Amino acid sequence: MFAIQREVEVQHNLLTRLADARKHTDQLLEIVRPEALYSRPIPERHRIVFYIGHLEAFDWNLFRPRTGIEPFDSKFDQLFAFGIDPVDGGLPSDQPGDWPSLSEVRGYVDRVRRTVDGALDRFDDAQLLNVAIEHRLMHGETLAYMLHQLPFQDKIFRNGRAERWAGPVEPRMMEIRAGTATLGNDAGAFGWDNEFEAHSVRVPAFEIDQYKVTNGQYLQFMDAGGYDDESVWMPEDWTWKKQQSIMRPVFWKQRSGEWLYRGMFEEVPLPMDWPVYVSHAEASAYARWAGKKLPSEAQWHRAAEGCESERFDFERWDPSPVNSASLARSASNVAGLTGNGWEWTRTVFAPFAGFEPFPFYPGYSSNFFDGKHYVMKGGSPRTESCMLRQSFRNWFQPHYQYVYAGFRCVSE
């Protein structure tokens, strides 16, 4: 009796969370003015209109085979099935006219949502519901990356709490004693396939930055000629930087000799105490310039022991100062490990021992075990709390500048 009641409660909770996730992505897309929905703010990604269809197509393709519902638009099911992540310099070349009209896309979305909802009341697969929820919330964050790069005039302003000053930042390194780091997820909790199996790793003693590297510290690297110093860049990163004329973080602008930070809805004088958001290539170059390294995934876990996950409920579009009192600290007094920007590691994204791909989504992780993506840990102001669990593994390729991702350095 109690077991059945518990299953009903779990089902109700998951359906409520799915509804909340839909509301979040719907509201996020409402920021974009209709005439800009066929824009491509990030060259490596689809046009915004794709994501309107993709969020529902993913749920449809996930649930439909398990509910016996017949397809009604196989062309759209395929068109909106998967995003893109070009790694060899090839960019999409489609034009706005290649995509269906907005009324067609929204008609598809409405019908999918109604049909899926009609079947979910009798659907009791908690794993698939969690997949649908977290997939949507992941796109809520990656959509924010895209909208961040959209011209201000193409967006409808939304308020967001921003903390501009928390006192001077005094950089220091914290000693982390040798010990064991636990990576991965316990089998009893939901996690994505790359989170399993949980295992322990012995980690030698090291030191790690107490705070993320700030815009002010990164500006010192730039003023010292870091973007012109080939010796601190990996060969492939230097080639990328030269070919793409990369000379600054993508979130920075310079006007009349003054550095500005490009926020979601406005430009502000560069906040020197905010974490710098950069690509893995840029973070690695800074670390070498400083005579240090990026942490490994296992070192990050050691530093994060005892850290409570932050939860910001999407109140902020931009980060807080790295030394803000609102940011949680770990047992080793390392600050801001979750919720104020993902943190790059030097660990290449690869499977743990015992990895088994999801049978219903075999390519989710395995398609990216290519040696060309790096693990990120922590979470950003736009990461939902359920994905701030320490076992969660995010990953991006090293030349992608648009993620809300910072870093800190280690000395070994």
VENQUIFEN-V933160 format. One record per residue. RES is the residue in one small letter. SS is DSSP state (2 for helix, 1 for strand, 0 for the rest). PSI is psi in radians with two decimals (* if undefined). NEAR is the number of other ideal C-beta (glycine too) atoms within 8 Angstrom. Layout:
BEGIN
res | ss | psi | near
RES | SS | PSI | NEAR
RES | SS | PSI | NEAR
END
This chain:
BEGIN
res | ss | psi | near
m | 0 | -0.90 | 4
f | 2 | -0.60 | 5
a | 2 | -0.74 | 6
i | 2 | -0.75 | 7
q | 2 | -0.71 | 8
r | 2 | -0.73 | 8
e | 2 | -0.69 | 9
v | 2 | -0.74 | 8
e | 2 | -0.74 | 8
v | 2 | -0.79 | 9
q | 2 | -0.80 | 11
h | 2 | -0.72 | 8
n | 2 | -0.75 | 8
l | 2 | -0.72 | 12
l | 2 | -0.63 | 11
t | 2 | -0.74 | 8
r | 2 | -0.65 | 9
l | 2 | -0.74 | 13
a | 2 | -0.71 | 8
d | 2 | -0.68 | 8
a | 2 | -0.69 | 13
r | 2 | -0.76 | 11
k | 2 | -0.70 | 8
h | 2 | -0.85 | 13
t | 2 | -0.60 | 13
d | 2 | -0.79 | 8
q | 2 | -0.61 | 8
l | 2 | -0.77 | 11
l | 2 | -0.41 | 11
e | 0 | -0.24 | 7
i | 0 | -0.52 | 9
v | 1 | 2.24 | 14
r | 0 | 2.44 | 9
p | 2 | -0.66 | 6
e | 2 | -0.18 | 5
a | 2 | 0.06 | 12
l | 0 | -0.26 | 12
y | 0 | 0.26 | 8
s | 0 | 2.84 | 10
r | 0 | 1.50 | 9
p | 0 | -0.49 | 10
i | 0 | 2.09 | 9
p | 0 | -0.53 | 6
e | 0 | 0.01 | 9
r | 0 | 2.90 | 10
h | 0 | 2.90 | 10
r | 0 | 2.72 | 11
i | 2 | -0.63 | 16
v | 2 | -0.55 | 12
f | 2 | -0.72 | 11
y | 2 | -0.42 | 13
i | 2 | -0.79 | 13
g | 2 | -0.58 | 15
h | 2 | -0.72 | 14
l | 2 | -0.71 | 13
e | 2 | -0.65 | 13
a | 2 | -0.64 | 15
f | 2 | -0.86 | 13
d | 2 | -0.74 | 12
w | 2 | -0.85 | 12
n | 2 | -0.44 | 10
l | 2 | -0.80 | 12
f | 2 | -0.59 | 15
r | 2 | -0.82 | 10
p | 2 | -0.33 | 5
r | 2 | 0.01 | 9
t | 2 | -0.10 | 8
g | 0 | 0.16 | 4
i | 0 | 2.40 | 8
e | 0 | 2.45 | 4
p | 0 | 2.61 | 7
f | 0 | -0.21 | 5
d | 0 | 1.37 | 8
s | 2 | -0.52 | 6
k | 2 | -0.82 | 6
f | 2 | -0.60 | 12
d | 2 | -0.68 | 12
q | 2 | -0.72 | 7
l | 2 | -0.70 | 9
f | 0 | 0.26 | 12
a | 0 | -0.78 | 9
f | 0 | 2.53 | 4
g | 0 | -2.95 | 8
i | 0 | 2.70 | 8
d | 0 | 1.23 | 7
p | 0 | 2.34 | 9
v | 0 | -0.14 | 6
d | 0 | 0.45 | 4
g | 0 | -0.20 | 5
g | 0 | 2.21 | 4
l | 0 | 2.65 | 7
p | 0 | 2.53 | 10
s | 0 | 0.17 | 4
d | 0 | 2.74 | 6
q | 0 | 2.78 | 5
p | 2 | -0.65 | 6
g | 2 | -0.21 | 4
d | 2 | -0.21 | 5
w | 0 | 2.68 | 10
p | 0 | 2.84 | 9
s | 0 | 2.77 | 5
l | 2 | -0.64 | 9
s | 2 | -0.64 | 6
e | 2 | -0.76 | 8
v | 2 | -0.78 | 14
r | 2 | -0.57 | 9
g | 2 | -0.73 | 8
y | 2 | -0.81 | 15
v | 2 | -0.81 | 12
d | 2 | -0.76 | 8
r | 2 | -0.72 | 10
v | 2 | -0.82 | 12
r | 2 | -0.75 | 10
r | 2 | -0.74 | 8
t | 2 | -0.76 | 11
v | 2 | -0.77 | 13
d | 2 | -0.60 | 8
g | 2 | -0.34 | 7
a | 2 | -0.38 | 11
l | 2 | -0.42 | 11
d | 0 | -0.45 | 7
r | 0 | 0.28 | 5
f | 0 | 2.17 | 11
d | 0 | 0.44 | 6
d | 0 | 1.69 | 7
a | 2 | -0.60 | 10
q | 2 | -0.81 | 7
l | 2 | -0.63 | 12
l | 2 | -0.71 | 14
n | 2 | -0.69 | 10
v | 2 | -0.81 | 13
a | 2 | -0.74 | 13
i | 2 | -0.92 | 13
e | 2 | -0.60 | 12
h | 2 | -0.78 | 9
r | 2 | -0.73 | 16
l | 2 | -0.57 | 13
m | 2 | -0.78 | 9
h | 2 | -0.46 | 12
g | 2 | -0.65 | 14
e | 2 | -0.81 | 13
t | 2 | -0.48 | 8
l | 2 | -0.67 | 13
a | 2 | -0.67 | 13
y | 2 | -0.77 | 12
m | 2 | -0.83 | 14
l | 2 | -0.50 | 13
h | 2 | -0.60 | 13
q | 2 | -0.08 | 9
l | 0 | 2.44 | 12
p | 0 | 2.49 | 6
f | 2 | -0.64 | 7
q | 2 | -0.24 | 5
d | 2 | 0.09 | 10
k | 1 | 2.67 | 14
i | 0 | 2.14 | 7
f | 0 | 2.38 | 5
r | 0 | 2.35 | 8
n | 0 | 2.69 | 4
g | 0 | 2.37 | 10
r | 0 | 2.30 | 6
a | 0 | 2.33 | 8
e | 0 | 2.05 | 10
r | 0 | -0.31 | 6
w | 0 | 2.29 | 7
a | 0 | 0.35 | 9
g | 0 | 2.88 | 6
p | 0 | 2.49 | 4
v | 0 | 2.20 | 12
e | 0 | 1.69 | 5
p | 0 | 2.36 | 9
r | 0 | 2.81 | 6
m | 1 | 2.49 | 9
m | 1 | 2.41 | 12
e | 1 | 2.23 | 7
i | 1 | 2.05 | 13
r | 0 | 2.73 | 5
a | 0 | 2.49 | 6
g | 1 | -2.93 | 8
t | 1 | 2.33 | 7
a | 1 | 2.36 | 12
t | 1 | 2.04 | 9
l | 1 | 2.60 | 12
g | 0 | 3.12 | 11
n | 0 | 2.53 | 10
d | 0 | 2.57 | 5
a | 0 | -0.34 | 7
g | 0 | -0.16 | 3
a | 0 | 2.71 | 7
f | 0 | 2.45 | 5
g | 0 | 2.83 | 11
w | 0 | 2.82 | 11
d | 2 | -0.59 | 12
n | 2 | -0.11 | 11
e | 2 | -0.17 | 11
f | 0 | 2.59 | 13
e | 0 | 2.67 | 9
a | 0 | 2.46 | 10
h | 1 | 2.85 | 9
s | 1 | 2.54 | 7
v | 1 | 2.30 | 10
r | 1 | 2.25 | 7
v | 1 | 2.11 | 14
p | 0 | 2.86 | 6
a | 0 | 2.58 | 6
f | 1 | 3.03 | 12
e | 1 | 2.56 | 8
i | 1 | 2.58 | 15
d | 1 | 2.32 | 13
q | 0 | -0.63 | 10
y | 0 | 2.73 | 13
k | 0 | 2.66 | 14
v | 0 | 2.30 | 14
t | 1 | 2.91 | 15
n | 2 | -0.69 | 14
g | 2 | -0.75 | 9
q | 2 | -0.69 | 10
y | 2 | -0.56 | 13
l | 2 | -0.59 | 11
q | 2 | -0.71 | 8
f | 2 | -0.75 | 12
m | 2 | -0.77 | 10
d | 2 | -0.47 | 6
a | 0 | 0.05 | 8
g | 0 | 0.43 | 7
g | 2 | -0.59 | 11
y | 2 | -0.15 | 9
d | 2 | 0.04 | 5
d | 0 | 1.70 | 10
e | 2 | -0.44 | 6
s | 2 | -0.36 | 5
v | 2 | 0.02 | 9
w | 0 | 2.48 | 13
m | 0 | 2.59 | 8
p | 2 | -0.79 | 6
e | 2 | -0.52 | 6
d | 2 | -0.68 | 13
w | 2 | -0.74 | 10
t | 2 | -0.80 | 8
w | 2 | -0.83 | 11
k | 2 | -0.73 | 12
k | 2 | -0.79 | 7
q | 2 | -0.64 | 7
q | 2 | 0.03 | 7
s | 0 | 0.80 | 6
i | 0 | 2.08 | 9
m | 0 | 0.13 | 4
r | 0 | 2.83 | 8
p | 0 | 2.54 | 10
v | 0 | -0.35 | 9
f | 0 | -0.06 | 7
w | 1 | 2.57 | 12
k | 1 | 2.65 | 8
q | 1 | 2.27 | 8
r | 1 | 2.18 | 6
s | 0 | 0.68 | 3
g | 0 | -0.01 | 4
e | 1 | 2.36 | 8
w | 1 | 2.33 | 9
l | 1 | 2.67 | 12
y | 1 | 2.26 | 15
r | 1 | 1.79 | 8
g | 0 | -3.05 | 11
m | 0 | -0.63 | 11
f | 0 | -0.05 | 9
e | 0 | 2.82 | 6
e | 1 | 2.41 | 7
v | 1 | 2.74 | 9
p | 1 | 2.41 | 7
l | 0 | 2.02 | 11
p | 0 | 1.87 | 11
m | 0 | -0.36 | 9
d | 0 | 0.09 | 13
w | 1 | 2.69 | 13
p | 1 | 2.47 | 14
v | 0 | 2.38 | 12
y | 0 | 2.06 | 12
v | 0 | 3.01 | 13
s | 0 | 2.91 | 11
h | 2 | -0.68 | 14
a | 2 | -0.76 | 13
e | 2 | -0.73 | 11
a | 2 | -0.73 | 15
s | 2 | -0.69 | 15
a | 2 | -0.74 | 14
y | 2 | -0.80 | 16
a | 2 | -0.75 | 12
r | 2 | -0.72 | 12
w | 2 | -0.65 | 11
a | 0 | -0.05 | 8
g | 0 | 0.49 | 5
k | 0 | -2.88 | 8
k | 1 | 2.86 | 10
l | 1 | 2.62 | 13
p | 0 | 2.70 | 15
s | 0 | 2.91 | 10
e | 2 | -0.72 | 12
a | 2 | -0.67 | 11
q | 2 | -0.70 | 15
w | 2 | -0.76 | 14
h | 2 | -0.70 | 15
r | 2 | -0.77 | 12
a | 2 | -0.48 | 14
a | 2 | -0.03 | 14
e | 0 | 2.31 | 10
g | 0 | 0.10 | 6
c | 0 | 2.25 | 13
e | 0 | 2.48 | 4
s | 0 | 2.39 | 12
e | 0 | 2.77 | 12
r | 0 | 2.06 | 7
f | 0 | -0.09 | 8
d | 0 | 0.63 | 5
f | 0 | 0.55 | 8
e | 0 | -0.36 | 7
r | 0 | 2.51 | 12
w | 0 | -0.43 | 12
d | 0 | 2.91 | 10
p | 0 | 3.00 | 13
s | 0 | 2.86 | 13
p | 1 | 2.53 | 14
v | 0 | -0.40 | 15
n | 0 | 0.36 | 12
s | 0 | 2.43 | 11
a | 0 | -0.32 | 5
s | 0 | -0.22 | 6
l | 0 | 2.38 | 13
a | 0 | 2.72 | 12
r | 1 | 2.63 | 8
s | 0 | 3.11 | 13
a | 0 | -0.42 | 6
s | 0 | 0.18 | 10
n | 0 | 0.49 | 8
v | 0 | 2.24 | 14
a | 1 | 2.55 | 12
g | 0 | 0.66 | 15
l | 0 | -0.34 | 13
t | 0 | 2.40 | 13
g | 0 | -0.11 | 15
n | 0 | 0.36 | 16
g | 0 | 2.32 | 14
w | 1 | 2.79 | 14
e | 1 | 2.15 | 15
w | 1 | 2.48 | 13
t | 1 | 2.96 | 14
r | 1 | 0.11 | 9
t | 1 | 2.17 | 10
v | 1 | 2.37 | 7
f | 0 | 2.08 | 12
a | 0 | 2.83 | 6
p | 0 | 2.61 | 8
f | 0 | 2.80 | 11
a | 0 | 2.35 | 6
g | 0 | 0.09 | 6
f | 0 | 2.35 | 11
e | 0 | 2.12 | 5
p | 0 | 2.61 | 11
f | 1 | 2.24 | 9
p | 0 | -0.47 | 5
f | 0 | -0.10 | 7
y | 1 | 1.11 | 10
p | 0 | -0.44 | 8
g | 2 | 0.01 | 7
y | 2 | -0.89 | 11
s | 2 | -0.77 | 13
s | 2 | -0.47 | 9
n | 0 | -0.28 | 7
f | 0 | 0.15 | 10
f | 0 | 1.09 | 9
d | 0 | 0.11 | 7
g | 0 | 0.11 | 6
k | 0 | 0.20 | 7
h | 1 | 2.57 | 12
y | 1 | 2.56 | 14
v | 1 | 2.39 | 12
m | 1 | 2.56 | 14
k | 1 | 2.77 | 15
g | 0 | -1.43 | 14
g | 0 | 2.76 | 11
s | 0 | 3.09 | 14
p | 0 | -0.26 | 15
r | 0 | 0.28 | 9
t | 0 | 2.24 | 11
e | 0 | 2.64 | 12
s | 2 | -0.56 | 8
c | 2 | -0.39 | 8
m | 2 | 0.21 | 11
l | 0 | 0.09 | 14
r | 0 | 2.52 | 10
q | 0 | -0.41 | 9
s | 0 | -0.28 | 10
f | 0 | 2.34 | 12
r | 0 | 2.02 | 12
n | 1 | 2.82 | 8
w | 1 | 2.56 | 9
f | 1 | 2.84 | 11
q | 1 | 2.74 | 10
p | 0 | -0.27 | 12
h | 0 | 0.27 | 10
y | 0 | 1.98 | 10
q | 0 | -0.15 | 10
y | 0 | -0.06 | 9
v | 0 | 2.59 | 12
y | 0 | 1.30 | 12
a | 1 | 2.21 | 16
g | 1 | -2.71 | 16
f | 0 | 2.88 | 13
r | 0 | 2.86 | 12
c | 1 | 2.79 | 14
v | 1 | 2.70 | 13
s | 1 | 2.34 | 10
e | 0 | * | 5
END
